Amino acid sequence: MMFRYGFDLYIQKKCSTLDRENSIHLLVKVIYISIVSIVFITIFIEFLIYLSLGYIGIEKWQYLSLMLFIGPIFSILWLLMYYFRAIGEGVFSTLNMEIIFPIVQLLVIYILYQYNFSPYIVLFASFFLPTCLCVALYIFKIRGYLPEYEKITISINLKEILGLVRNGFPYLMVSMSAMALVWVDIFVISFFENNASIGLYSVVTRIGMIMLIPASAATIFFNNKVASCYKNDNLSELKKSFNFMFTALTTLAILMFMLVIFFHVEILLLFGSGFDLASTTLIIFMLAQAINLSTGVFESIFVMSDLKMIFAKLNFYMIILNLILNIPLVYFYGIVGASIATLLSIVMVRLIQYRYIQSEFNINA
């Protein structure tokens, strides 16, 4: 993630307002910068892994030694996904990444498992092969847009590289802060609880991620709308689109949360006996995710306008607040306390985000 430099969100914003040829030029440049960086840093890390062989064990070393092949091509896949979101091919992008990728991944795991391949080979192949396939599908689609593209020469110099990295930096901060927020709960739980509690909470967070799928799908299209309205200074259209998306996502969030209320035990028992011990944790965490779902459009406003650094800062404040709340709440209430800390952090920061949107764009949800 660090050596994608935030180019994913950056190209989604930029390419949504560029013509097809210039957007391809930008895509190729950011892919080149990211791949070169990842290759060099991975070679360095591979050297460190080799020096650590005596500490990490042979199987982990075998698996990690193959990461050199995964990092660069996965970066290509990720950047292509956001590029297709930018050019209005969100359905194709979602189909490729969210449906084809996991189906192929499961098939590879099943097939290799039947032939008793080593675990590290199964893990590597289940990630590498679907990534290659999905990249190939994206490239095939691009060639359909610009069949003569291979004849176009693209050059890039150091000044332009530094400029692109600088432009992508705010988006990198947004992505890293979002990832760190997920880690905080598990990090604190690991100090006060046992592995069983970590396992239960991990399942709860995975279930919670399902609720955010509609928000991810909605932002694919809403991000482009915000970028276009912001560039053209079309505030009335932005308000109209914002209120429609907010109403739709809020309605969906209420329905999904009610479904969890009625069937939370059954949902948890799908993972095996004993997982229903996390029923209270699941309800509280899903309430937090329901709020995240309904307010997911806030992120589009921040990321696709000039408020992206403010958004990153607010995310880091949420991480700090979540950490401060987690320590006493997890100590006294275990994983239930972790879910409460997440809920309180999300509510407080979302309210602050809403106030920013009101003051900057005069938008009222």
N, C-alpha and C positions, 0 to 999 in steps of 0.2 A: 504493500500500500504506500509506504513512504516514497518509494522510487517510481511510483506512477505520478507523483508530484501534484495530485489533485486534478490531473488532466481529464478524468472522467466527467466530472461535473462541468469543468471548464469548456470542453468541446461540446457538451450538450447545450450550454448557453450560447456559445459562439456560432456553432454550426446551424442552429435553428434559424439564424438570420442571414446566413451566407448562401450563395448559389452553390450548386452541386460540385463544381470543379474546385472552387476555393476551399470548400469544406473538406474535400478529399485531400488537398494539399496540407491543410492543417492537421488532419488525422494522421497522415503519413509522418509528418514531422514529430508529433508528440509520441507516436509509437516508436520511432527511431530513438528519441531521447530516453524514453523509458526502458527500452530493451537494452541499450548499451549500458545504462546505469545498473540495471538488474544483473546483467551478466558479470560485470566487474565486482559488484558487492557480493554476489553469490559465490564467485571464485574465492574471494577472501574468506567468506563464512565457511566454505567447504574446507579450506585450509585449517581453520579453527576446529572444525568438527573432526578432522583427521588427527589433530593434536589431542583431542579429547576422547579418542577411541577407548582408552582404558577406563573412562568414567561412565560413558553412556551405553556401552554394550554393543555387540556386533550387529544385532538386528536393527537397532536405531541408527547406527552408523550407515548400514547398507541402504536404509530408506532415505535418510537425509542426504546421502551422497548423490541421490538421483534428483534432488530438488533443482539442480542446475537446469534440467530439461523442462521442469514445470514452470518455474518463475517467469521466464520471458514470454512463453506462449500463452500463459494465463493472463498476463498483462495485456497482450494483444486482444484476447477474447473480451476482457473487461472494457477496454477502450472502444472496441467495435460495438459492443452492446450499447454504450452510451451514445455513440455516433448515430446508430440507427434510431435511437429514441429521439435524437435531435432532428432528424430529417423526416419525421412523421411515420416511421416504420416501427412504432412501438409494439404493435401486435406481433410482427415477425420477430422482433427482438425478444419479447417475452416468451413466445413459443420456443425459440431456439434455446434460450438460457434456462427457462423455468420448467420446461416440459421435456424437450429432447435431451438436454444434458443429464438430468437425473435418471431418466429412463435408460439411456445408454450406460450410465454409471452402474446402475443396479444390474443390468445384463452382464456387464464385464465382470463385476464381482461374483455373480452367480456362476458364470461359465468357468472362470479361473479357479473358483473354489472347488468345483467339481473335479478338476484335474490336479488338485492338491499342490498348487503353486505356493511358494513361500509368502507369508503375510505381507512382507514389504513389497513384493512384486505385485500382489493383488491391490494394495493401496495405491502404489504408483500408477499402475495401468488403469485403475478405475478413475483416476483423475486426469491422466495424460491423454488417453484415447478419446474420451468425450470432449475434452478441450480442443484437440486437433480437429475432430469432426465439426464442432460448432464454429470454429474459426474458418474452416473450409466453406461452410454454408454461408457465412457472412461475406467472405471474399467473392464467392460465386455470385452472390446478390449484387455486390458492388460492381463487378465486371459487367453485369447486365445494364447498369446505369451508364458506365463509361467504358465501352469496349475498346476504345483506343487509348485508354489511360496509360498503358505501359509505355507509350511513346513520349509521355510528358516527363521532362526532366525537372527534378526538385532539388534545390540546393538549400543548405542551411549553414549559418556561421555561428561562431561562439556568442556574439552579441544577441542574435535571435534566440539561441538556446536559453541564455540567461533571462531574456525577456519573457519567454514562455514559462519558464520555471517560476519566475516572479509572479506572473499572472495566475498561475495555478496554485500558488501557495495558500491563499485564503480557503480554497476548496479542499486542499489537503488538511487544513486545520479542522474543517467541518467533518470530514470523514474520520479522522483520527479521534476526535472528541466523541463521536458517536460510538466508535468501537470501544473506547476506554470506558464509557458508561456501562456497557454490557459486562465488562470485566470486574467492576468495583464490587458488586454484590458477591460474586463467587470468591473474590479475593478476601473479603472480610469474613465470609462464612467459613473459609478454610482455617481461620485462626481460632474460632470458637466452637465449631461443630465438627462432626466426623464425616467420613467419606459418604456414608449413606445419605446424610442431609444434603451434601453437595450434589449427589446423584438425583435426589428428589427435586431440588431447585433447578437443576439443569433441564429436567423434563418439563417443569413448569414454564421455564423461559422459552423452550422450543415450542410448546403449545401456544404461548403468547405471541410468538413470531407469526403464527398462522393468521392471527387477527390483523396483522399489519400488511398482509398481502394486498388487500384492496387499496390501501393507502399508497403502496408502491406502484400499483397499476395506475392509479389516478394521477400520481405525480409525473408519470411518464408523459402524459398529455398536458397536464396543467403547467409543468415547467416551461414547455415551449410557448404556451399561451402567455405566461407571465413575462418571459423574455421578449416576446413580440410586442406586447402592450407597453412594457417598460421602455423599449427602444423607441416606439412611436408615440410615447407620452399619451397613451389612450387609457386614462384612468377610469373612465366610466365603464368601458368594456372589462377592465380588470376587476372592478367591484362586482359586476354582474357575474362573471365567471367564478370569482371567489365565493360569493354567497351560494351559488348553485352547488359547487363542490363541497362546501362546508356543510350545507344542509343534507346532501346525499350521504356524505361520510358519517355524519352524526347519527342519521337514521339507521344506517348499517351498523354502526358501533353499538347502538342500543339493542338492536335485534341479536347481534352476535353475543353480547354480554348476557342477555336474557337466556340464550341457548346454553351458555356456560353455567348460569345459575341453576337451571333445571337438570342438567346432565353432567355436572362437574365430576361426580363420583365415577360414573360410567366411562367418561373420557380418560380419567386417570387409570382405571383398571384395565384399559386397553394395553397399558405398558407392563402389566403384571400385578400380582397380589402385593399389597403393602403400599402401593403408590397412592392409595386414597388417603394416606396420612397427610398428604400435602393439599387436601381439599380446600382448607381455609386460605392457604398460601396462594393457590391457583385463583380463587375468587378475587382476592385483593389485587394480585398481579394483573389479572385480566381486566379489572376496572382501570388500572393504570394504562394498560394497552388500549382500552376503549377510548380513553381520553387522547392518547397518542394518535389513534386512528381518526378521530373526529377533527383533530387539530393538525393533521398531517399537511394540510394546505399552507399552514403558516411557514413551513420550511421552504416551500417553493417561492414564496414572496421574498424571504430573506436571501436564499441562495441565488436566485435569478435577478436580483437587483444589486444595488451597491451596499446592502446591509449584511453581506456574507461574513465579514470579519466580526461584526456584532453578534451574528448568530453563533459563530465559533466560540466567541468569548462566553456567551450565555450557556453554551453546552459545557464548557469547562467549569463554569460556576455551578452548573447542575451536578457535575461529577464531584466537585468538592463538597457541595451540600449533601449529596447522596452518601459520600464517605463519612461525613460528620454524623449524619443520622444513623447510618448503618452500624457504627461501632456500639453505641448503647442499645439500640433496638435488637440487633442480632445477639448481643450478650444476654439480654433478658428474655427475648422471645424467639430466638432461633431464626429459622427461615421465614417464619411469619413476619418477624421484625424486618427482614430484608425486603420483603414485598411492600411493607408499610413505608419504608424509607424510599423505595422507588416511586411509590404513589405520591408521596408528599413532594418529592423533588420535581416530578413531572408537573404536578399541579402548579407549583410556585413559578417554575420557569416558563410554562406555557402562558400563564397570566402576564408575565413580564413581556413575552414575545407579542402577545395580543396588544398590549399597550403601545409597543413600538409601531406595530402595523397601523393602529388607530392614528397615532400622531404623525406618521410619515405619509400615509396614503389615504387617511380619512375613511378607512374601511371599518364598518361595523358588522360583526357576524350576527 
